[in-house]
Amino acid sequence: MDTIITLENDVKTAIGSKSCVAYVFFDLSLAFDSIPWEVIMTKVNDSVKGKMLRLIYALLQTEKASIKSCDKFSNSFCFNCGVPQGGVLSPKLFNLCMSDFPLDNIKGKIFADDIAVWATDSSLYGAYIKIKKTVEDAVKWSLEKKLQFSSKTVGIIFSPYRSQHQNSLTIHLDNLIVPFVNQTKYLGVLLDSLFNMNNHMENIVRSANQALNIMKCLAGKDWGADRKILRLFYAAAVRLRIEYSFPVLMGIPAKNFKKLEVVQNQALRIMTGAMKSTPIPALRMETGIMSINSRLHHLALNYILQVMEIPNHPNQQLIEISKAYVDTTSNWEKKTSYDTKTDKYD
């Protein structure tokens, strides 16, 4: 969530100032399974000492596996790389190895093996040159860590100008060519070069409608799940798809936002068995489900409170900027009053 909010803020700020943002989304090939133990222990040795260090090394050494074929198992063998799948310490050990990824003079976010780096400049060529230098540093880093980038690594240019020829830009990543595309998916969010989120919205509506079809099969007049079960299914299978990317949905146009309300209204009618002529506010009161707009604002307020409670949270600065904007708007509204008789502002 923090990564998506930071990405959205930087892109919208750049587009608002008529600047270009060059992004490269790295994808590591079999990252959790191929990272060498010597790399892990070198990083662990810098921060952990004593018995805990020996315990981590023993944890890696005791990992064994065997191959099953036709109900027969091969002899067990040990690994010499990777972290245990499903291990409690595995994400921590992997993040520790990723902590020195080169992000000098450039912005970036790392979420497990999904890496995003970006550079902002007033010109497309300037942003391209900045991001190209980071990609060259990333190649050197991967060689030191004995990791490989996959062909899923892509770049994208966010620009307010439709005339930018983005597909003509390429960057060499070791023996791969990183193409600059007009659309890519990062952490489940479909991003396009204009950042209007239209394609992402269509993707959400499409997947939500698929879940609604399952919901229709579960409901019935004389048989099927009751309203309580249908409500739980809606919250887990339909509404969750919308809430996941709520930061990028807060600023979409109203006409696109109504598509999400239509999806929820269909779910409310399935839950209650009501007719199409039933008023939507009555359906919301009957099921105890608020509108999508209210729900997303509720999630946004909860996120703000969580950020403000965590010391040195990376997104606290964004919250302070938003707070200053709200305070300025409130002061303007207090100073400005509307007279209904004269139809003028004071």
N, C-alpha and C positions, 0 to 999 in steps of 0.2 A: 504494500500500500504506500509506504513512504517513497519508494522508488517511482511509482506511477505519478504521485503528486509532484515530486521534484521535476520529473520529465515534462509534465503538463505545464507547470509554471514557467520553466525556461523556454519552452517552445512558444507559448502564448506571449510571453514578454518580448521575445525576439521578433515574432511576426508583427506584434503591435508597434514595434520600433522600426519596421521595414528592414529587418535583418534576416540573414539566413543561418540556419542551424544544420550542421553536418553531423549525422549520427552514424556510428558503426556498432552493430550488435554482433558480438563475438559468440560463437558456439564452440565449446570444447568437445572433442571427440572422446567418448568414454572417460570423462574426467574423473569420476569417483573410483573407477576400476583401474585406471592406468597411472595414477600419480605415484611415483617411486617412494619407497619407504625412507630412503636416505634424505629425500626432500622434506618429508614429514618430520623426521626426527631432528633434522637441522633446525627447523622452525620451532619445534617443541623445546629443544635444548636451550633456546634463547630465553624462554619464559618459564620453564618448569625445571625443577631440580629435585634431587633426592629420590625417595621411593616412588613418587608419582611418575617420574620419568621412566623408571624401570617397569612400572605397572603398565604404562602405555605401550612400551616396546614389547612386553610380554603379550599384551592383548593383540597386537598385530601378528606376532609370531604364531600364536595358537590357532589362527584362522586356517581351516582346512576345508577341502572340497573333494568331491568325487563325481564321476560321470555315470549316469544311468542309461542303459541301453538294453531294451528287451528284458526288463525286470532283473537285470544284472548290473552290479555296481563295480566300477573300477577301483583300483587301489587309491586311497586318499593321498592327496598331495598338498603341499603348502604354497602359499602365495608369496611373491616378493614385491608386490606393488598393490596399490589400492587401499581403500578403507572398507571395513566390514559393512555390508548392506544391512540397514536397519539398526546399526549400532547407535547407542546413545551419544557416544563421543565422536562419531563419524562426521556429522556436520561441523562440529567445532574444529576438528583437525583439518578438514578441508578448507574451511574459511581462514584458518591460520595460514595455510599455504598460499591462499589467494590474497593475503593482506598486502603483499608487496607488488601487486600489479602496477605497472608504470602509469601514473596519472599526473605527471608533472605538467603544470601550466595548462591543464585541461580538466574538464569536469567528467565525472564518471560514477556509475553505480554498479555494484557487484551483488548479485543475489544467487548464491550457490555457484553453479557453473554458467549462469547467464550474465554476461558482461555487456554493459552499454557505456560508450564513451561519446562525448559530443563536444563540438567547438562552435562558437558563435562569431560571426563577422558581418560587416556591412555588405560584403560582396560574396558571391558564391565561390569564387576562386580562393579568397582568403580563408574561408571556413574549410575548404577542401585541403589546402596546404597544411593547416593546423592538424586536421584529423589524420592526414597521411603520415605526419611525423610520429603520432601516437601509435599508429599501426606498425610502423617500423620498430618502435621500441617494444611493442607487444610480441613481435616475432622473436626478438632476442630473449625476452622473458620466457617464452614458451620453450625455447631451446635449452635454457638453463634448467627449467622444471621438467624437461623431457615430456612435454605435453604437445598435443597436436590440435590445431583448429580444424573444424569440419567445413564442408562445403556449404553449410547452412549459414555461415557468416555473411551478412549483407550490410549494405549501407543505405541510408535514406537522407534526402535533403528536405527539410521543412522550410518552405519559402512562401511569402505572400504573392509571388509572381508566378503565374501559370506558364509563362514563356521560358522558364528555366529548363534547359535540356539536361535532365538529370541522368538519363540512361546512358549518356556518352561518357560519364565519369566511371573510372575503375581504379582500384588500388590493389597492388600485389601483396598477398599475404603468404610469405614463404613460397610454396609452389602452387598456391591457389590464387584466383582472381576474385576479388570482392566486388560484386556488381552493386551499383546504386539503383535501387528499385523505387517504384512509386507507392508500394504498399508492403508492409511486413507485420508480423505478429510478435509482440514482446510481452512476456508474462501474461499471456491470455488476452491482451488488448490489441485489436487490429488498428494499426496506425497507417495513415495515408499522408502524402506529402503536403497536402493543404491543411491537415489536422482539423477537418470539419467533422470527423467521427461518423460520417454517414454510413460507410461500409461496416464499421463496428456496430452501429445501431441495427443495421439490417441483419448482421450475424447474431446479435442478441435476440432479436424478434424471431428469427428462424429457429434457433435452438429452443427458445421458450415455447413456440408453437408445437414443436416436437414433443416437449414434455406435457403440453396441454392435451395432446392426443392420447398419451398414456393415462392422463387424469380422467379423460372421458371414458376410457375403458374400465377404470376402477369404479366409476359412479354408475348408478342405475336406480330406477324407480322402485323396483321390488327386490333388488339384490345389490351387492357391491359394498364398498366402504362407506361409512357414515361421514357426517360433516367434519367431525374432529380429525379423522384420518386424512380426509381430503385436504383439510387445512394444513396439516403437517406436511403432506406431500407437496403442496403448493409452496410452502416456505422453504423446503429443502431442495426441490427440483426446478422450480420456476423462478421464484423471487430471488433466490441465491445467485442465479445467473446475471440478474440485473444489478444486485448490490455489490458484486465483486468489483466492478469497475466504476463505482459511483463517483469518484473524483473527476473523471473525464466526462461524465454525463451531466454535471451540474451546469455547464455553460452551453449546452446544445440548444438549438432553436426550439421554440414551443411546438411547432408543427411536427417535429421529429419526436419530441417528448411525449406527444399524445399517443404515439404508437405503443409505448410502454404501458400507458394507462389502459389502452384497448386490450392488451394481453391480460392485464390483471382483471379487468371487468369480465372478460370471458371466464376466467378462473372463478370469480365470485359467483357467476350464474351456474357454473357446474357444481360448486359446493352447495348452493342453496336450492338448486333446481328451479330458480325463478325464471319468469318470462323475460323477453328482451325489453318489454315496456316498463319493467321495474326500475324505479329511480336508483341511480348509482349510490347516492348517500345512504339510502335505506339498506342496500346490500352491504355497504361498509359497516354500518352499525350492527347489522345482523351477524356478520362474521367477525367483527372486531379487528378489521384490517384497515389501516389508514391508506391514503392515496400514495402513489409512488413518489410524487413530489414531496409530500410531508415526510415519507420514510427516508428519502435520500438526505433531506435537510436534518433529520434526526441523527442519521449516521454521521453527517459532517460535524454536527455539534459534539457528538461523543468523541470523534477523532480529535477535535481541537482540545477538548478537556484532557484527553490522554496525553497529547503532545505537551501541553503546558505543565503536566504533573511530572514529566520525566526530565531531570536535569540534563542540560547540554544536548537535547534532542536536535538532530540536524534540521528539522523542519520548523523549529521554533521561530526562526527569523521570518519565514513565510507567514506564520500566524501573526507576528507583530506588524508586518507590512499590511496585512489584511485588516487588522484591528485599527491601524492608523487611518486607513481608507474609510472604514466604517465611521470612525469618530469624526472625520472631516465631513462626511456626508450628513451625519446627524447634526453637526453644528450648522451646516448650511440650511437644513430643514427647519431648525429652530429659529434662525434669523429670517427665514423666508416664510411668510404666511399668505394664504390665498383668501381674498375677499370675494364671497359669492355674489354680493350686491353689485360691485363694480367690475367683476370678472377680470381682476388684475392681481398681480403679485406685489406685495410690499417690498 
